[in-house]
Amino acid sequence: MDYVSALLPPVVMAVFFIGLIRVIVKTQGGSNKAKEDAAVDAALARADGTRAANTEA
C-alpha cells in the first residue's frame, strides 16, 4: 500500500498538468486570437510612441 501513497501525488500533478496544457492549447487562436493580437499591437504602439517622444525631447 505504500507504493500507492508514493505514486498518487505525481499522478495527480501529471493529470492537472496535462489539463492545463490542453486548456492553453485550446485557447490559442480562434476568435480570441484577433483580440489578443490587437491588444499586443496597441501595447507595442504605445511603447514605441513613448520611446519616440523620449528621444525627441
Distance bins in CASP14 RR format, pairs under 12 A and 6 or more apart:
PFRMAT RR
TARGET T0000
AUTHOR 0000-0000-0000
RMODE 2
METHOD distances of the structure
MODEL  1
1 7 0 0 0 0 0 1 0 0 0 0 0
1 8 0 0 0 0 0 1 0 0 0 0 0
2 8 0 0 0 0 0 1 0 0 0 0 0
3 10 0 0 0 0 0 1 0 0 0 0 0
3 11 0 0 0 0 0 1 0 0 0 0 0
4 10 0 0 0 0 0 1 0 0 0 0 0
4 11 0 0 0 0 1 0 0 0 0 0 0
4 12 0 0 0 0 0 1 0 0 0 0 0
5 11 0 0 0 0 0 1 0 0 0 0 0
5 12 0 0 0 0 0 1 0 0 0 0 0
7 13 0 0 0 0 0 1 0 0 0 0 0
7 14 0 0 0 0 0 1 0 0 0 0 0
8 14 0 0 0 0 0 1 0 0 0 0 0
8 15 0 0 0 0 0 1 0 0 0 0 0
9 15 0 0 0 0 0 1 0 0 0 0 0
9 16 0 0 0 0 0 1 0 0 0 0 0
10 16 0 0 0 0 0 1 0 0 0 0 0
10 17 0 0 0 0 0 1 0 0 0 0 0
11 17 0 0 0 0 0 1 0 0 0 0 0
11 18 0 0 0 0 0 1 0 0 0 0 0
12 18 0 0 0 0 0 1 0 0 0 0 0
12 19 0 0 0 0 0 1 0 0 0 0 0
13 19 0 0 0 0 0 1 0 0 0 0 0
13 20 0 0 0 0 0 1 0 0 0 0 0
14 20 0 0 0 0 0 1 0 0 0 0 0
14 21 0 0 0 0 0 1 0 0 0 0 0
15 21 0 0 0 0 0 1 0 0 0 0 0
15 22 0 0 0 0 0 1 0 0 0 0 0
16 22 0 0 0 0 0 1 0 0 0 0 0
16 23 0 0 0 0 0 1 0 0 0 0 0
17 23 0 0 0 0 0 1 0 0 0 0 0
17 24 0 0 0 0 0 1 0 0 0 0 0
18 24 0 0 0 0 0 1 0 0 0 0 0
18 25 0 0 0 0 0 1 0 0 0 0 0
19 25 0 0 0 0 1 0 0 0 0 0 0
19 26 0 0 0 0 1 0 0 0 0 0 0
20 26 0 0 0 0 0 1 0 0 0 0 0
20 27 0 0 0 0 0 1 0 0 0 0 0
21 27 0 0 0 0 0 1 0 0 0 0 0
21 28 0 0 0 0 0 1 0 0 0 0 0
22 28 0 0 0 0 0 1 0 0 0 0 0
24 32 0 0 0 0 0 1 0 0 0 0 0
26 32 0 0 0 0 0 1 0 0 0 0 0
27 33 0 0 0 0 1 0 0 0 0 0 0
27 35 0 0 0 0 0 1 0 0 0 0 0
27 36 0 0 0 0 1 0 0 0 0 0 0
28 36 0 0 0 0 1 0 0 0 0 0 0
28 37 0 0 0 0 0 1 0 0 0 0 0
29 35 0 0 0 0 1 0 0 0 0 0 0
29 36 1 0 0 1 0 0 0 0 0 0 0
29 37 0 0 0 0 1 0 0 0 0 0 0
30 36 0 0 0 0 1 0 0 0 0 0 0
30 37 0 0 0 0 0 1 0 0 0 0 0
31 37 0 0 0 0 0 1 0 0 0 0 0
32 38 0 0 0 0 0 1 0 0 0 0 0
32 39 0 0 0 0 0 1 0 0 0 0 0
33 39 0 0 0 0 0 1 0 0 0 0 0
33 40 0 0 0 0 0 1 0 0 0 0 0
34 40 0 0 0 0 0 1 0 0 0 0 0
34 41 0 0 0 0 0 1 0 0 0 0 0
35 41 0 0 0 0 0 1 0 0 0 0 0
35 42 0 0 0 0 0 1 0 0 0 0 0
36 42 0 0 0 0 0 1 0 0 0 0 0
36 43 0 0 0 0 0 1 0 0 0 0 0
37 43 0 0 0 0 0 1 0 0 0 0 0
37 44 0 0 0 0 0 1 0 0 0 0 0
38 44 0 0 0 0 0 1 0 0 0 0 0
38 45 0 0 0 0 0 1 0 0 0 0 0
39 45 0 0 0 0 0 1 0 0 0 0 0
39 46 0 0 0 0 0 1 0 0 0 0 0
40 46 0 0 0 0 0 1 0 0 0 0 0
40 47 0 0 0 0 0 1 0 0 0 0 0
41 47 0 0 0 0 0 1 0 0 0 0 0
41 48 0 0 0 0 0 1 0 0 0 0 0
42 48 0 0 0 0 0 1 0 0 0 0 0
42 49 0 0 0 0 0 1 0 0 0 0 0
43 49 0 0 0 0 0 1 0 0 0 0 0
43 50 0 0 0 0 0 1 0 0 0 0 0
44 50 0 0 0 0 0 1 0 0 0 0 0
44 51 0 0 0 0 0 1 0 0 0 0 0
45 51 0 0 0 0 0 1 0 0 0 0 0
45 52 0 0 0 0 0 1 0 0 0 0 0
46 52 0 0 0 0 0 1 0 0 0 0 0
46 53 0 0 0 0 0 1 0 0 0 0 0
47 53 0 0 0 0 0 1 0 0 0 0 0
47 54 0 0 0 0 0 1 0 0 0 0 0
48 54 0 0 0 0 0 1 0 0 0 0 0
48 55 0 0 0 0 0 1 0 0 0 0 0
49 55 0 0 0 0 1 0 0 0 0 0 0
49 56 0 0 0 0 1 0 0 0 0 0 0
50 56 0 0 0 0 0 1 0 0 0 0 0
50 57 0 0 0 0 0 1 0 0 0 0 0
51 57 0 0 0 0 0 1 0 0 0 0 0
END
